[in-house]
Amino acid sequence: MRTNRTMDMTRGNILQHILIFTIPLFIGVIFQQLYNIMDMVIAGYLLEDKALAAIGATSTLYSLVIGFSNGMNNGFGIIWARRFGAKDEDGLRDAIGAALILNGFLIFGMTSLSVLGLKVFLRFMCVPQSIFERSYEYIMVILLGIGVTLLYNMEGGILRAVGNSRVPLYFVIVTSILNIFFNLVLVICFHMDVAGLALGTVIAQGISVLGCFFYITKNYPELKLSKKNFVLNKNLLGELFTTGLSMGLMSSIFSIGSVILQSGINKLGLVYVTAHTAARRIIEIFMQPFAALATAAATFVSQNFGAGEGKRIVDGIKTTCKVSFCWAVFSFVILYVFGEDIVFLLTHTKNKEVIDNAIMNIHININFFIFLGILVVLRSSLQGFGRKIVPLIASSIELGMKIFSKFFIVPRFGYVGASYTEPSTWLVCMVFLLLVALVLGKQFNTFLETK
């Protein structure tokens, strides 16, 4: 069943469901990337290379905090989608109410920890002294608004759990436009430097939180919560917490590794920090379809898990991996042909050393994109199927490899070694998850039959 507001993925053509769900989500995550991209573009055009470096030096710390929070909500989304697939509306409302309670604690805890320990983290990351204060101002504003960011993504997660990926797209587009507007006003009119770029993002997301709340309230009366939906059910809270924690830790372990690796890059100097900032943002843009496909795979698997459709789970994973392969090939062609033009367009830098190092990093990463696509689909699919430990092990492998690189590869091979580190983790973790998936493949149907 598919309506304008929901999509039941337990019946019908699998590829059609995946594409219809993924395309709006893909466009949405591209626009969502514009938050950081526009920070970089405005910093490069209106401020200076040091402002660009100040933003880039803290990007992995931002990803760590936001990644854990959003990872938790992605885990909640698996439970929401599972109950939607099982046609359990009462259970879905209970799960949303319980998730709101957990998010309240999450917002308080993450805000307190990130703000109180911020300067310690920045020193640990070896942020250069020449950009330390600007980096601190930028990331402080971002982290103070973490509650807004979390609620913004939670609302989108609720809509996606019931198969609606179009409306979150509309709100992402509106948020991106608002973000650009507020960034320009705060930097040009109020001379707020990099802190203005961060504040513009928080304000834009805050407006969208309100808009999305009113949309859900008006168009989804079946999701309207009452007091009984906020009763503390230990079993439900435990299910949400463990599933959310699994995905939150998976994201955090990955981000911790990136923070450690970034600290090694920061030691190499401003040229490499700036080059890595530019390359990383471009690579992240082309990664977003994989993120969209991963969300589609998790939703598809979760709904079919709830409905007991074991064969569709296997077929859906295979179909999603094929789509990710097509995107990897397309990205390879585009970035090899137009990579240098894209770097200049986004950074406006004329520093040849910055451009050359950014292009080197992009080319190294894009060569491994096929492995990344399979990795993210398998990881999310296993989560949707209820396998929480295996993705965590894969993320721990990534962490170990990045720590090793920070202390042994980067000091010896410099930025070239740093550039090869993350793509190498994609390959190793993809092989690991593929072997696990092959072993578990025969268990999908039997597991559901005995469920």
C-alpha positions as CSV (number, residue, x, y, z in Angstrom):
1,M,0.0,0.0,0.0
2,R,1.3,3.5,-0.8
3,T,-0.5,6.7,-0.3
4,N,0.6,10.3,-0.5
5,R,1.7,10.2,3.1
6,T,2.9,6.6,3.6
7,M,4.6,3.8,1.7
8,D,4.1,0.1,2.6
9,M,7.2,-1.6,1.4
10,T,6.1,-5.1,2.3
11,R,4.3,-5.6,-1.1
12,G,5.0,-4.6,-4.7
13,N,8.0,-4.0,-6.9
14,I,11.2,-3.8,-4.8
15,L,13.3,-1.6,-7.1
16,Q,10.4,0.8,-7.5
17,H,9.9,1.1,-3.8
18,I,13.7,1.6,-3.2
19,L,13.9,4.3,-5.9
20,I,10.7,6.1,-5.1
21,F,11.8,6.3,-1.4
22,T,15.5,7.0,-2.1
23,I,15.3,9.8,-4.7
24,P,13.6,12.4,-2.5
25,L,15.8,11.3,0.4
26,F,18.9,11.6,-1.9
27,I,17.9,15.2,-2.9
28,G,17.2,16.0,0.7
29,V,20.6,14.9,2.0
30,I,22.3,16.8,-0.8
31,F,20.5,19.9,0.4
32,Q,21.3,19.1,4.0
33,Q,25.0,19.0,3.0
34,L,24.5,22.6,1.8
35,Y,24.5,23.7,5.5
36,N,28.2,22.9,5.7
37,I,29.0,23.6,2.1
38,M,27.6,27.1,2.3
39,D,29.6,27.7,5.4
40,M,32.7,26.8,3.5
41,V,31.7,28.8,0.3
42,I,30.9,31.9,2.3
43,A,34.0,31.6,4.4
44,G,36.1,31.1,1.2
45,Y,34.6,34.0,-0.7
46,L,33.8,36.6,2.1
47,L,36.3,35.8,4.8
48,E,39.7,34.0,4.1
49,D,41.5,30.7,4.0
50,K,42.0,30.7,7.8
51,A,38.2,30.9,8.3
52,L,37.8,27.9,6.0
53,A,40.5,26.1,8.0
54,A,38.8,27.0,11.3
55,I,35.6,25.4,10.2
56,G,37.3,22.3,8.8
57,A,39.4,21.8,11.9
58,T,36.3,21.0,14.0
59,S,34.2,19.2,11.4
60,T,35.0,15.8,12.7
61,L,34.1,16.8,16.3
62,Y,30.8,18.1,15.1
63,S,30.2,14.8,13.3
64,L,31.0,12.9,16.5
65,V,28.4,14.7,18.6
66,I,25.7,15.1,16.0
67,G,26.4,11.6,14.6
68,F,25.8,9.9,17.9
69,S,22.6,11.9,18.5
70,N,21.2,11.3,15.0
71,G,22.4,7.7,15.2
72,M,20.3,7.1,18.2
73,N,17.3,8.5,16.4
74,N,18.0,6.3,13.3
75,G,17.9,3.4,15.7
76,F,14.5,4.6,17.0
77,G,13.4,4.8,13.4
78,I,14.0,1.1,12.9
79,I,11.6,0.4,15.7
80,W,9.0,2.9,14.3
81,A,9.3,1.3,10.8
82,R,9.0,-2.2,12.2
83,R,5.7,-1.3,14.1
84,F,4.4,0.5,11.0
85,G,5.2,-2.6,8.9
86,A,3.3,-4.8,11.5
87,K,0.3,-2.3,11.2
88,D,0.6,-1.6,15.0
89,E,-0.5,2.0,15.3
90,D,-0.8,1.9,19.1
91,G,2.7,0.5,19.3
92,L,4.0,3.1,16.9
93,R,2.6,5.9,19.0
94,D,4.0,4.4,22.2
95,A,7.4,4.1,20.5
96,I,7.4,7.7,19.4
97,G,6.4,8.9,22.9
98,A,9.2,6.8,24.5
99,A,11.7,8.1,22.0
100,L,10.8,11.7,22.9
101,I,11.5,10.9,26.6
102,L,14.9,9.4,25.6
103,N,15.7,12.4,23.4
104,G,15.1,14.7,26.3
105,F,17.8,13.0,28.3
106,L,20.0,12.8,25.2
107,I,19.7,16.5,24.5
108,F,20.6,17.5,28.1
109,G,23.5,15.0,28.3
110,M,25.1,15.7,24.9
111,T,24.8,19.5,25.3
112,S,26.4,19.5,28.7
113,L,29.2,17.1,27.8
114,S,30.1,18.8,24.5
115,V,30.1,22.3,25.9
116,L,32.0,21.6,29.1
117,G,34.7,19.6,27.4
118,L,34.9,21.6,24.2
119,K,38.3,23.3,24.6
120,V,39.8,20.0,25.9
121,F,38.6,18.3,22.7
122,L,40.0,21.0,20.5
123,R,43.4,20.8,22.1
124,F,43.3,17.0,21.8
125,M,42.7,17.5,18.1
126,C,45.7,19.8,17.8
127,V,43.8,22.6,16.3
128,P,46.5,25.2,15.2
129,Q,46.7,28.1,17.6
130,S,46.3,30.6,14.8
131,I,42.7,29.4,14.2
132,F,41.9,28.1,17.7
133,E,39.6,30.8,18.9
134,R,37.6,31.0,15.6
135,S,37.2,27.2,15.6
136,Y,36.0,27.4,19.2
137,E,33.4,30.1,18.4
138,Y,32.1,28.2,15.4
139,I,31.7,24.8,17.0
140,M,30.4,26.2,20.3
141,V,27.4,27.8,18.6
142,I,26.7,24.6,16.7
143,L,26.8,22.5,19.8
144,L,24.6,24.8,21.8
145,G,22.0,24.2,19.1
146,I,22.3,20.4,19.1
147,G,18.8,20.1,20.6
148,V,17.3,21.8,17.6
149,T,19.3,19.6,15.2
150,L,18.3,16.5,17.0
151,L,14.5,17.3,16.9
152,Y,14.8,18.4,13.3
153,N,16.2,14.9,12.3
154,M,13.8,13.1,14.6
155,E,10.8,14.5,12.9
156,G,12.2,13.6,9.5
157,G,12.9,10.1,10.9
158,I,9.2,9.7,11.9
159,L,8.0,10.5,8.4
160,R,10.6,8.2,6.8
161,A,9.6,5.4,9.1
162,V,6.1,5.4,7.6
163,G,7.5,5.6,4.1
164,N,7.2,9.3,3.5
165,S,10.5,10.6,2.2
166,R,9.1,13.5,0.2
167,V,8.0,15.9,2.9
168,P,11.3,15.7,4.8
169,L,12.8,16.7,1.4
170,Y,10.6,19.8,1.2
171,F,11.7,20.8,4.7
172,V,15.3,20.2,4.0
173,I,15.1,22.5,0.9
174,V,13.4,25.2,2.9
175,T,16.0,24.9,5.7
176,S,18.9,25.1,3.2
177,I,17.5,28.3,1.6
178,L,16.9,29.8,5.1
179,N,20.4,28.8,6.1
180,I,22.0,30.6,3.2
181,F,19.9,33.7,3.9
182,F,20.8,33.9,7.6
183,N,24.4,33.1,6.9
184,L,24.7,36.0,4.5
185,V,22.8,38.4,6.8
186,L,24.8,37.5,9.9
187,V,28.2,37.7,8.1
188,I,27.7,40.7,5.9
189,C,25.3,42.8,7.9
190,F,26.3,41.9,11.5
191,H,30.0,41.0,10.8
192,M,29.8,37.8,12.9
193,D,32.6,35.9,11.2
194,V,32.4,32.1,11.5
195,A,30.1,32.2,14.5
196,G,27.5,33.8,12.2
197,L,27.7,30.8,9.9
198,A,27.0,28.4,12.7
199,L,24.2,30.6,14.1
200,G,22.5,30.8,10.7
201,T,22.3,27.0,10.6
202,V,20.8,26.7,14.0
203,I,18.1,29.4,13.3
204,A,17.2,27.8,10.0
205,Q,16.8,24.3,11.6
206,G,14.7,25.8,14.4
207,I,12.2,27.3,12.0
208,S,11.9,23.9,10.2
209,V,11.4,22.1,13.5
210,L,8.3,24.1,14.1
211,G,7.1,23.8,10.5
212,C,7.5,20.0,10.5
213,F,5.8,19.6,13.9
214,F,2.7,21.4,12.6
215,Y,2.7,19.4,9.4
216,I,2.8,16.1,11.3
217,T,0.1,17.3,13.7
218,K,-2.2,18.2,10.9
219,N,-1.6,15.4,8.4
220,Y,-1.0,12.4,10.7
221,P,-3.8,12.2,13.2
222,E,-3.0,8.6,13.8
223,L,0.4,9.7,15.2
224,K,-1.2,12.1,17.7
225,L,0.2,11.3,21.1
226,S,-1.6,11.3,24.4
227,K,-0.5,10.9,28.0
228,K,-0.7,7.2,27.9
229,N,2.0,7.2,25.1
230,F,4.5,8.7,27.6
231,V,4.1,5.9,30.2
232,L,7.5,4.5,31.0
233,N,7.4,1.0,29.6
234,K,10.7,-0.7,30.5
235,N,10.6,-3.2,27.7
236,L,9.9,-0.6,25.1
237,L,12.4,1.9,26.5
238,G,15.0,-1.0,26.6
239,E,14.3,-1.9,23.0
240,L,14.5,1.7,21.8
241,F,17.6,2.4,23.9
242,T,19.6,-0.7,22.8
243,T,18.7,-0.3,19.1
244,G,19.4,3.5,19.2
245,L,22.6,3.0,21.2
246,S,23.8,0.4,18.8
247,M,23.5,2.8,15.8
248,G,24.7,5.8,17.9
249,L,27.8,4.0,19.0
250,M,28.4,2.8,15.4
251,S,28.3,6.4,14.2
252,S,30.4,7.6,17.2
253,I,33.1,4.9,16.8
254,F,33.4,6.0,13.2
255,S,33.5,9.7,14.2
256,I,36.0,9.1,17.0
257,G,38.3,7.6,14.5
258,S,37.8,10.6,12.2
259,V,38.5,12.9,15.1
260,I,41.8,11.1,15.9
261,L,42.8,11.1,12.2
262,Q,41.9,14.8,11.9
263,S,44.2,15.6,14.8
264,G,47.0,14.0,12.8
265,I,46.1,16.1,9.8
266,N,45.9,19.2,11.9
267,K,49.6,18.7,12.8
268,L,50.6,18.8,9.2
269,G,49.7,22.5,8.9
270,L,47.1,24.9,7.5
271,V,47.6,24.0,3.9
272,Y,46.6,20.4,4.6
273,V,43.8,21.3,6.9
274,T,42.3,23.6,4.2
275,A,42.9,21.0,1.5
276,H,41.3,18.3,3.6
277,T,38.3,20.5,4.4
278,A,37.6,21.1,0.7
279,A,38.2,17.5,-0.3
280,R,36.2,16.1,2.5
281,R,33.1,18.3,1.8
282,I,33.1,17.4,-1.8
283,I,33.5,13.7,-1.1
284,E,30.7,14.0,1.5
285,I,28.4,15.4,-1.2
286,F,28.9,12.4,-3.4
287,M,28.6,10.1,-0.3
288,Q,25.0,11.3,0.3
289,P,23.3,8.9,-2.1
290,F,24.9,6.1,-0.2
291,A,23.4,7.5,3.0
292,A,20.0,7.8,1.3
293,L,20.2,4.2,0.1
294,A,21.3,3.0,3.5
295,T,18.2,4.7,5.1
296,A,16.0,3.2,2.4
297,A,17.5,-0.3,3.0
298,A,17.0,0.0,6.8
299,T,13.4,1.2,6.3
300,F,12.7,-1.6,3.8
301,V,14.3,-4.3,5.9
302,S,12.6,-3.0,9.1
303,Q,9.1,-2.9,7.5
304,N,9.5,-6.4,6.0
305,F,11.0,-7.7,9.2
306,G,7.8,-6.5,11.0
307,A,5.6,-8.1,8.3
308,G,7.6,-11.4,8.4
309,E,8.7,-11.1,4.7
310,G,12.1,-12.8,4.8
311,K,12.7,-13.3,1.1
312,R,11.9,-9.7,0.3
313,I,14.6,-8.7,2.8
314,V,17.3,-10.6,0.9
315,D,16.0,-9.3,-2.5
316,G,15.8,-5.8,-1.2
317,I,19.5,-5.8,0.0
318,K,20.7,-7.1,-3.3
319,T,18.7,-4.5,-5.2
320,T,20.0,-1.7,-3.1
321,C,23.6,-2.8,-3.5
322,K,23.1,-2.8,-7.3
323,V,21.8,0.8,-7.2
324,S,24.8,1.9,-5.0
325,F,27.2,0.3,-7.6
326,C,25.7,2.5,-10.3
327,W,26.1,5.6,-8.2
328,A,29.8,4.7,-7.5
329,V,30.6,4.5,-11.2
330,F,28.8,7.8,-11.9
331,S,30.7,9.6,-9.1
332,F,34.0,8.2,-10.4
333,V,33.5,9.7,-13.8
334,I,32.3,13.1,-12.6
335,L,35.0,13.7,-10.0
336,Y,37.8,12.6,-12.3
337,V,36.6,14.9,-15.1
338,F,35.4,17.9,-13.1
339,G,37.1,17.5,-9.6
340,E,39.5,20.5,-9.9
341,D,36.7,22.8,-11.1
342,I,34.5,21.8,-8.2
343,V,37.3,22.4,-5.7
344,F,37.9,25.9,-7.0
345,L,34.2,26.7,-7.2
346,L,33.6,25.8,-3.6
347,T,36.7,27.3,-2.0
348,H,37.7,30.1,-4.4
349,T,41.3,29.5,-3.3
350,K,44.2,30.2,-5.6
351,N,46.7,28.3,-3.5
352,K,48.0,25.6,-5.9
353,E,49.2,23.4,-3.0
354,V,45.8,23.4,-1.5
355,I,44.1,22.5,-4.8
356,D,46.6,19.7,-5.7
357,N,46.3,18.1,-2.3
358,A,42.5,18.3,-2.3
359,I,42.4,16.7,-5.8
360,M,44.8,13.9,-4.7
361,N,42.5,13.1,-1.7
362,I,39.4,13.1,-3.9
363,H,40.9,10.8,-6.5
364,I,42.0,8.3,-3.8
365,N,38.6,8.3,-2.1
366,I,36.6,7.9,-5.3
367,N,38.6,4.8,-6.3
368,F,37.1,3.0,-3.3
369,F,33.5,4.2,-3.6
370,I,32.2,0.9,-4.9
371,F,33.2,-0.7,-1.6
372,L,31.7,2.1,0.5
373,G,28.3,1.7,-1.2
374,I,28.1,-2.0,-0.4
375,L,29.4,-1.3,3.2
376,V,26.7,1.2,4.1
377,V,23.9,-0.8,2.7
378,L,25.0,-4.0,4.5
379,R,25.5,-2.1,7.7
380,S,22.1,-0.5,7.8
381,S,20.3,-3.6,6.6
382,L,21.8,-5.7,9.4
383,Q,20.6,-3.1,11.9
384,G,17.1,-3.2,10.4
385,F,17.1,-7.0,10.7
386,G,18.0,-6.7,14.4
387,R,21.7,-7.6,14.2
388,K,23.2,-4.9,16.4
389,I,26.6,-6.2,17.3
390,V,28.1,-7.0,13.8
391,P,27.9,-3.3,12.6
392,L,29.5,-2.2,15.8
393,I,32.4,-4.6,15.3
394,A,32.8,-3.2,11.7
395,S,32.9,0.3,13.1
396,S,35.4,-0.8,15.8
397,I,37.7,-2.1,13.0
398,E,37.5,1.4,11.4
399,L,38.4,3.0,14.7
400,G,41.4,0.8,15.1
401,M,42.7,1.4,11.6
402,K,42.4,5.2,12.0
403,I,44.2,5.2,15.3
404,F,47.0,3.1,13.8
405,S,47.2,5.6,10.9
406,K,47.3,8.6,13.1
407,F,50.3,7.3,15.0
408,F,52.2,5.4,12.4
409,I,51.0,6.2,8.8
410,V,50.5,10.0,8.9
411,P,53.8,10.8,10.6
412,R,55.7,8.7,8.0
413,F,53.7,9.3,4.8
414,G,52.1,12.6,5.5
415,Y,48.9,13.7,3.8
416,V,49.1,10.8,1.3
417,G,48.9,8.3,4.1
418,A,46.1,10.2,5.7
419,S,44.2,10.2,2.4
420,Y,44.4,6.4,2.0
421,T,43.4,5.7,5.5
422,E,39.6,6.0,5.4
423,P,39.1,4.4,2.0
424,S,41.2,1.4,3.2
425,T,38.8,1.1,6.2
426,W,35.9,0.9,3.7
427,L,37.4,-2.0,1.9
428,V,38.3,-4.0,5.0
429,C,34.9,-3.4,6.7
430,M,33.0,-4.2,3.5
431,V,34.8,-7.6,3.2
432,F,34.0,-8.3,6.9
433,L,30.3,-7.4,6.6
434,L,30.0,-9.2,3.3
435,L,31.3,-12.4,4.8
436,V,29.0,-12.0,7.8
437,A,26.0,-11.4,5.4
438,L,26.8,-14.5,3.4
439,V,26.9,-16.6,6.5
440,L,23.6,-15.1,7.8
441,G,21.9,-15.1,4.4
442,K,20.4,-18.5,4.8
443,Q,19.1,-17.6,8.3
444,F,16.9,-14.6,7.2
445,N,13.9,-16.7,6.4
446,T,14.3,-19.3,9.1
447,F,14.8,-16.5,11.7
448,L,11.6,-14.8,10.7
449,E,9.7,-18.2,10.6
450,T,10.6,-18.9,14.2
451,K,10.3,-15.2,15.3
